[in-house]
Amino acid sequence: MQREWIVKHCIRLFLVVLTAFPAFSAAYGDSCTTQAQMTAAQREDYAQAARLVAADIQNGDLQRLRDDILPAAASDFSGIEQTAEALRPQIEQAGITVDSLYGFEALAANGNNHGAQFFCSLPGSPMTVVLTLSNLPPGAYVLAILHATGVPKPQQISLLLAETPGKQWKLAGIFSRPLMMAGQNGVWYWSHARNYAQRGMDWAAWFYYRIADFLVQPASFLSSPNLDRLRQETERVHPQNLPGDRPITLSANGYRFDVTRVDTTAELGPLDLAVHYSPDATEAVELRNPAAARRQVVNLMAGILALHPELREAFNGMWVYADEGTTTAFALELPMNEIPGGAQASESKSNSAGL
């Protein structure tokens, strides 16, 4: 998929004063305060600092954003600037709400590569949110998770704020992800993934679980028991016949397609499947004729649906890209109800013998 959770959309983490690690290791500091444990004055102080940064991004006020950056991060402002400029069109007209706040303190310089963990226990709940960070200078920090809604593509924005010696809160890092995809949130995709898994529809379940994972986790350095459970469910349905390091060879109606990638996209609004393949020499010649190229690509679409008919239910349509090196020679999108059925298809993992 040209999915929204890849660098294609410039969704990136610029933590200039730290590096995030998804794996958990020995804790270096474990003091963390959730917003429910903060005083009203603390919550308002942290939330106001986060809202000011969000306003800078919405207004495209790069000078004010630069003024709001932690001095240690100012030397890499260009990275934060790029992130802010990519995010601005998505949230310019959005309503900003503070969804979650986490306060924590780094007690001493941490030079190991395993990362420091901060355990944030939610009052009255067994749930513990874990923040895993490394190379974090001593000091007080706040992670503010904001929701930008009321726009076509709602976003969740994670801001890392650091307290300066002058008791001001400055931006140390910014990370954004979509809050929804094709009009649905992560919980919806998780629920539907479970339904597909129970019905033995592993391809549909796998892609829905992957989308749920991306939408439910606001930042790569944050984890929780819910996220761990989601990933365990995901791995239980991991299809064995997806292309990875090597392509999948799919035979359909006389063609042999080397399928290199299968993903999802919501570029046009609804959720589509996105399939990439590498045409062989004969197929490449055929792609120069528009009618023949369409016939070739539709045969690939029909072949995939013959093997995995549940994809008709899970996706609005299918994109197919015929890639020659780094360029796309031909691309076509069709709604599922316009892709013919009845193709005779089979697939196998490619190997050095070209199966």
C-alpha positions as CSV (number, residue, x, y, z in Angstrom):
1,M,0.0,0.0,0.0
2,Q,1.0,3.6,-0.4
3,R,-0.2,3.7,3.1
4,E,-0.4,6.8,5.1
5,W,1.8,5.3,7.8
6,I,5.0,5.4,5.5
7,V,7.4,8.3,4.8
8,K,5.4,9.1,1.6
9,H,3.3,11.5,3.7
10,C,6.4,12.9,5.5
11,I,5.1,11.4,8.8
12,R,8.3,11.5,10.8
13,L,9.7,11.9,14.2
14,F,12.1,14.7,14.9
15,L,13.3,14.2,18.4
16,V,16.5,16.2,18.4
17,V,17.4,15.5,22.0
18,L,16.5,11.8,22.0
19,T,16.1,8.7,19.9
20,A,13.0,6.5,20.3
21,F,13.2,2.8,20.7
22,P,10.2,0.5,20.4
23,A,11.8,-2.4,22.3
24,F,11.6,-2.5,26.1
25,S,14.7,-2.9,28.3
26,A,15.9,-2.1,31.8
27,A,14.4,1.1,33.0
28,Y,16.6,4.0,33.7
29,G,13.9,6.3,35.2
30,D,10.4,5.3,36.1
31,S,8.8,8.4,37.4
32,C,5.7,9.3,35.3
33,T,2.6,11.3,36.1
34,T,-0.7,10.9,34.1
35,Q,-3.0,13.9,33.6
36,A,-5.4,12.4,36.1
37,Q,-2.6,12.6,38.7
38,M,-1.7,16.2,37.9
39,T,-3.2,19.3,39.6
40,A,-5.5,21.4,37.6
41,A,-2.9,24.1,37.4
42,Q,-0.3,21.7,36.0
43,R,-2.7,20.3,33.4
44,E,-3.5,23.8,32.2
45,D,0.2,24.8,32.1
46,Y,1.2,21.8,30.0
47,A,-1.9,22.0,27.8
48,Q,-1.4,25.7,27.1
49,A,2.2,25.1,26.1
50,A,1.1,22.4,23.7
51,R,-1.7,24.5,22.2
52,L,0.7,27.3,21.5
53,V,3.0,25.0,19.5
54,A,0.0,23.6,17.6
55,A,-1.2,27.2,16.9
56,D,2.3,28.0,15.5
57,I,1.9,25.1,13.1
58,Q,-1.6,25.9,12.1
59,N,-0.7,29.5,11.4
60,G,2.5,28.7,9.5
61,D,4.3,31.0,11.9
62,L,7.8,29.5,11.6
63,Q,9.5,32.3,13.5
64,R,7.3,31.7,16.6
65,L,7.8,28.0,16.2
66,R,11.6,28.6,16.2
67,D,11.2,30.7,19.3
68,D,9.3,27.8,21.0
69,I,12.0,25.3,20.2
70,L,14.3,24.0,23.0
71,P,17.7,25.7,22.5
72,A,19.4,22.4,22.2
73,A,17.1,21.5,19.2
74,A,17.5,24.9,17.4
75,S,20.4,23.6,15.3
76,D,18.2,21.1,13.6
77,F,15.2,23.4,13.1
78,S,15.0,22.5,9.4
79,G,13.8,19.0,10.3
80,I,11.0,20.3,12.6
81,E,10.2,23.0,10.0
82,Q,9.7,20.4,7.3
83,T,7.4,18.4,9.6
84,A,5.4,21.5,10.5
85,E,5.0,22.5,6.9
86,A,3.8,19.0,5.9
87,L,1.3,18.9,8.8
88,R,-0.1,22.4,8.4
89,P,-2.4,21.8,5.4
90,Q,-4.0,18.9,7.3
91,I,-4.7,20.8,10.5
92,E,-5.0,24.5,9.5
93,Q,-8.7,24.6,10.0
94,A,-8.9,21.9,12.7
95,G,-10.1,22.1,16.2
96,I,-7.3,21.2,18.6
97,T,-8.0,19.3,21.8
98,V,-5.5,17.9,24.3
99,D,-6.2,14.2,24.5
100,S,-3.5,13.0,26.9
101,L,-0.7,14.4,29.1
102,Y,2.2,12.5,30.6
103,G,4.8,14.2,32.8
104,F,8.1,12.6,33.6
105,E,11.6,13.4,34.8
106,A,14.9,12.2,33.6
107,L,17.1,11.9,36.7
108,A,20.6,11.5,35.1
109,A,22.2,11.4,31.7
110,N,21.6,8.1,30.0
111,G,24.3,7.0,27.5
112,N,23.2,3.4,26.9
113,N,21.4,2.4,23.7
114,H,18.8,0.4,25.5
115,G,16.6,3.3,26.3
116,A,15.0,4.7,29.5
117,Q,11.5,3.6,30.4
118,F,8.9,5.6,32.1
119,F,5.9,3.7,33.4
120,C,2.7,5.7,33.5
121,S,0.0,3.9,35.5
122,L,-3.6,4.9,34.9
123,P,-5.5,5.4,38.2
124,G,-8.1,2.7,38.8
125,S,-6.9,0.7,35.9
126,P,-4.3,-2.1,35.4
127,M,-3.3,-0.3,32.2
128,T,0.3,1.0,32.1
129,V,1.5,3.2,29.3
130,V,5.2,2.9,28.8
131,L,7.4,5.5,27.2
132,T,10.8,4.2,26.0
133,L,13.4,6.8,25.3
134,S,17.2,7.1,25.1
135,N,19.8,9.8,25.2
136,L,17.5,11.9,27.2
137,P,19.3,14.8,29.0
138,P,18.4,15.3,32.7
139,G,15.3,17.5,33.2
140,A,11.5,17.6,33.3
141,Y,9.5,16.6,30.3
142,V,5.9,16.4,29.2
143,L,4.4,14.4,26.4
144,A,1.3,16.0,25.1
145,I,-0.9,14.1,22.6
146,L,-3.3,16.4,20.7
147,H,-6.2,15.6,18.4
148,A,-6.8,17.8,15.4
149,T,-10.4,17.2,14.3
150,G,-13.2,18.7,12.2
151,V,-11.1,18.4,9.0
152,P,-11.1,15.8,6.2
153,K,-8.0,14.0,7.5
154,P,-8.0,14.3,11.4
155,Q,-4.5,14.0,12.9
156,Q,-3.0,13.0,16.3
157,I,0.0,15.0,17.2
158,S,2.5,14.1,19.8
159,L,4.6,16.9,21.2
160,L,7.6,16.4,23.5
161,L,8.0,19.5,25.7
162,A,11.1,20.1,27.9
163,E,11.3,22.5,30.8
164,T,14.1,25.2,30.5
165,P,16.1,26.5,33.5
166,G,13.8,29.6,33.3
167,K,10.7,27.3,33.9
168,Q,9.4,27.6,30.4
169,W,8.2,24.7,28.3
170,K,9.9,24.4,24.9
171,L,9.4,22.0,22.0
172,A,11.9,19.1,21.9
173,G,10.1,16.8,19.4
174,I,7.1,16.5,17.2
175,F,5.4,13.4,15.7
176,S,2.1,13.1,13.8
177,R,-0.1,10.3,12.6
178,P,-3.6,10.1,11.1
179,L,-6.3,9.7,13.6
180,M,-8.5,8.0,11.1
181,M,-8.2,6.2,7.7
182,A,-11.0,6.1,5.2
183,G,-13.3,7.6,7.8
184,Q,-12.7,5.0,10.5
185,N,-10.5,4.9,13.6
186,G,-8.2,2.3,14.9
187,V,-10.7,0.6,17.2
188,W,-13.0,0.1,14.3
189,Y,-10.3,-1.5,12.2
190,W,-9.3,-3.7,15.2
191,S,-12.8,-4.9,15.7
192,H,-13.2,-5.7,12.0
193,A,-9.8,-7.4,11.9
194,R,-11.0,-9.8,14.6
195,N,-14.1,-10.5,12.7
196,Y,-12.2,-11.4,9.5
197,A,-9.7,-13.5,11.5
198,Q,-12.6,-15.5,13.1
199,R,-13.9,-16.1,9.6
200,G,-10.5,-17.4,8.3
201,M,-10.0,-14.4,6.1
202,D,-6.3,-13.9,6.9
203,W,-5.4,-11.4,4.2
204,A,-8.2,-9.0,5.1
205,A,-7.5,-9.5,8.8
206,W,-3.8,-8.9,8.4
207,F,-4.2,-5.6,6.6
208,Y,-6.9,-4.4,9.0
209,Y,-4.8,-5.3,12.0
210,R,-1.8,-3.3,10.5
211,I,-4.0,-0.2,10.0
212,A,-5.4,-0.6,13.5
213,D,-1.8,-0.7,14.9
214,F,-0.8,2.4,13.1
215,L,-3.8,4.4,14.2
216,V,-4.0,3.2,17.8
217,Q,-0.4,4.0,18.6
218,P,0.2,7.8,18.6
219,A,4.0,7.5,18.6
220,S,6.5,4.7,18.1
221,F,8.1,5.2,21.6
222,L,4.8,4.6,23.4
223,S,3.4,1.2,24.2
224,S,0.8,-0.4,26.4
225,P,-0.8,-3.8,27.1
226,N,-3.5,-3.1,24.6
227,L,-0.9,-2.5,21.9
228,D,0.9,-5.7,22.9
229,R,-2.3,-7.6,22.6
230,L,-3.1,-6.1,19.2
231,R,0.3,-7.2,17.9
232,Q,-0.1,-10.7,19.2
233,E,-3.4,-11.0,17.4
234,T,-1.8,-9.6,14.2
235,E,1.0,-12.1,14.2
236,R,-1.5,-15.0,14.6
237,V,-3.0,-14.2,11.2
238,H,0.2,-13.3,9.3
239,P,-0.3,-14.7,5.8
240,Q,2.5,-16.9,4.6
241,N,1.9,-15.9,0.9
242,L,2.6,-12.2,1.1
243,P,5.6,-10.8,-0.9
244,G,8.4,-9.8,1.4
245,D,12.1,-10.1,0.6
246,R,11.2,-12.0,-2.5
247,P,8.2,-11.5,-4.7
248,I,5.2,-13.8,-5.0
249,T,4.7,-15.3,-8.5
250,L,1.0,-15.4,-9.4
251,S,-0.3,-17.2,-12.5
252,A,-3.6,-15.9,-14.0
253,N,-5.1,-16.4,-17.4
254,G,-1.8,-17.2,-19.1
255,Y,0.2,-14.5,-17.3
256,R,2.9,-15.0,-14.7
257,F,3.1,-11.9,-12.5
258,D,5.9,-11.2,-10.0
259,V,4.1,-9.4,-7.3
260,T,6.6,-7.4,-5.2
261,R,4.3,-5.6,-2.7
262,V,0.7,-5.6,-1.5
263,D,-0.4,-2.8,0.8
264,T,-3.4,-0.5,1.4
265,T,-4.1,3.2,0.6
266,A,-6.8,5.7,1.2
267,E,-5.5,8.2,-1.3
268,L,-8.8,8.7,-3.0
269,G,-10.9,8.5,0.2
270,P,-12.2,5.0,0.5
271,L,-9.9,2.1,1.5
272,D,-8.2,0.4,-1.5
273,L,-5.8,-2.5,-1.9
274,A,-2.5,-1.4,-3.6
275,V,-0.6,-4.1,-5.6
276,H,2.8,-3.6,-7.2
277,Y,4.4,-6.0,-9.7
278,S,7.5,-6.2,-11.9
279,P,6.6,-7.0,-15.5
280,D,8.8,-9.4,-17.4
281,A,10.1,-8.4,-20.9
282,T,6.9,-9.6,-22.7
283,E,4.6,-7.9,-20.2
284,A,6.7,-4.7,-20.5
285,V,6.2,-4.6,-24.2
286,E,2.4,-5.1,-23.8
287,L,2.2,-2.2,-21.4
288,R,3.1,0.2,-24.2
289,N,-0.4,-0.5,-25.7
290,P,-3.1,1.1,-23.4
291,A,-5.7,-1.5,-24.2
292,A,-3.3,-4.4,-23.8
293,A,-1.9,-2.8,-20.6
294,R,-5.4,-2.6,-19.1
295,R,-6.1,-6.2,-20.0
296,Q,-2.9,-7.3,-18.4
297,V,-3.5,-5.4,-15.1
298,V,-7.1,-6.5,-14.9
299,N,-6.0,-10.1,-15.2
300,L,-3.7,-9.6,-12.2
301,M,-6.6,-8.0,-10.2
302,A,-8.9,-10.9,-11.1
303,G,-6.2,-13.4,-10.2
304,I,-5.7,-11.9,-6.8
305,L,-9.4,-11.9,-6.0
306,A,-9.8,-15.5,-7.3
307,L,-7.3,-16.5,-4.6
308,H,-8.5,-14.2,-1.9
309,P,-12.2,-13.4,-2.6
310,E,-12.7,-11.9,0.9
311,L,-10.8,-8.8,-0.3
312,R,-13.9,-7.8,-2.3
313,E,-15.7,-7.3,1.1
314,A,-12.8,-5.6,2.9
315,F,-11.8,-3.0,0.3
316,N,-13.5,-0.5,-1.9
317,G,-11.3,-1.1,-4.9
318,M,-7.8,-2.1,-6.1
319,W,-4.8,-0.1,-7.4
320,V,-2.3,-2.0,-9.5
321,Y,1.1,-0.6,-10.4
322,A,3.4,-2.0,-13.0
323,D,6.9,-1.0,-11.8
324,E,10.0,-0.9,-14.0
325,G,12.9,-0.1,-11.7
326,T,12.0,3.1,-9.8
327,T,9.3,4.2,-12.3
328,T,5.7,3.1,-12.8
329,A,5.0,2.1,-16.4
330,F,1.3,1.7,-15.9
331,A,-1.2,2.1,-13.1
332,L,-4.9,1.5,-12.8
333,E,-7.6,1.6,-10.1
334,L,-10.9,-0.2,-10.3
335,P,-13.7,-0.5,-7.8
336,M,-14.1,-4.1,-6.6
337,N,-17.5,-4.5,-8.4
338,E,-15.9,-3.7,-11.7
339,I,-13.2,-6.3,-11.5
340,P,-14.3,-9.5,-13.2
341,G,-14.4,-12.8,-11.4
342,G,-13.7,-16.3,-12.6
343,A,-10.0,-16.0,-13.2
344,Q,-8.0,-19.2,-12.8
345,A,-5.1,-18.3,-10.5
346,S,-2.3,-19.8,-8.5
347,E,0.6,-18.4,-6.6
348,S,4.0,-19.4,-5.1
349,K,7.0,-17.9,-3.5
350,S,9.6,-16.8,-6.1
351,N,13.1,-18.3,-5.8
352,S,16.3,-18.4,-7.7
353,A,14.7,-20.8,-10.2
354,G,11.9,-18.3,-11.0
355,L,8.9,-20.4,-9.7
